[in-house]
Amino acid sequence: MAKIDIKIVENLLIVSVSGELTAEEVIAVVDEYYPNGIVKDVIWDLTNGSLRSISRDGFKAIAIAAKKSVEGGFREGGKTAYVGGAEVEYGLLQMYKTIAEMIGVPVKYDVFKTVEEVKNWIA
């Protein structure tokens, strides 16, 4: 189980994770915050977290939840950035990005190694 810190700055949701993240924990954040009408852009900071316990089916379930959460036009034109410092996390995040694109999540995704890179991309 991971420790998840949530911060909302204007229309930016920053999710900072420490520890092993599960698919269920990701889906809980998606379900609660993505369709709230405030959040447009999202940063998942996994610098101190890990996705290693999430299976391919878990990533698919996350993408389905993300697609469903924005069906009402929420997060229109929004971006989701993942920060994964370790090579394993970076590779898993790239895999999720591909799955989300195949499922048809209408949000731009990208994966970065540092938070500074993300801020430039979102701006």
N, C-alpha and C positions, 0 to 999 in steps of 0.2 A: 504494500500500500504506500502510495506517495503522499508527500506533503504538497498541497497545491495552494499557492498564494494568488489571489485575484486582485487586479488593480484596473480600474477604468479611468482613463484620462480623456475627457471629451468623448469622442466616438471610437477610441482605441481601447481594446481589451488586451491586457497583458497577463498571461498565465505563466507563472514561474513554478517550475516543478523540481522537487528534490525527492530522489528515491525512485523505486520501480513503479511506473505508471501502468495501469490496466486499461483495457478497452472500455470497461464500464465507467471508470473515472473520467475518461475523455468524453464519453457520450453524455455523462451527467453535466459536465461543463457546457458542452455544445447545446444540450436541451434547455439549460437554464439561461444562458447568456446570448446565444446567437439570435434567437427570435425576439429579443426584448425591445426592439425598436430604437435602441441607443447605439449599439455596437455596429460599426461598419468594418473596421480593420481589426485583425487579431494577430498577436505575437504569442507563440508558444515557445517559451524559453526553457529548453531542456538541457542547458549547460550542466546542471547538477542533477539531472534526471536521466531515466533510462526507459526505453520502449521495448527492451529485449523480451519481456514476458508477453508481448502482444503478438498473436499469430496473424497469418495472412487473412484468415476469416475475421479476426478482430479488427484489422485495418479496414476490411470491406464494410463491417458493421458501423465503424466510425464514419466512413464516407457516406453511407446510406443515411445515417442520422444527420450529418452535416447538410446533405441535400434536402432532406425533409424539413430541417429547421429554417431554411431560407426560402421555402416554397411560397410564402406569402409576400415575397418581395423584400424581405429583410436582408440587410447587408448588401443591397444592390450596389454594384461597382466596387465592392470591398475586396480586400486582399487578406490572405492568411499567410503568415511567415512562420517557419519553424527554424529554431536555432538549435543545432546539435553539434557540440564541440568534438565528440569522439567520432572516429571514422565509422564505427558500427551504427551509431545513432544517425549520423548523416546519411548513410546508405538506407536505413530503414525509413527515414523521412522521405527520401527520394522515391522509394517504393510506394509509400502512402500517396505522395503527390500524383504518381501515375495512376493508382487505383481511383483516386478522387476524380481525376480528369476522365477516366473511362466510364465512371458511374454518372458523370455529367453534373458534378457540383458546379454551379455557376459563379464561382469565386476564383480569383487568381491565386495560385499557390506558388510558393518558392521556398527553397531550403538554403539556409546560410550557416556559416560557421561562427559568426559573431553578431551580437546585437547591433553594433554600429552599422554593419552592412544592411541589416533589416531597416533601420531608420531611414537610410538613404533610399531604399527601394519603395517603402511606403510613401515617403514624401514625393 
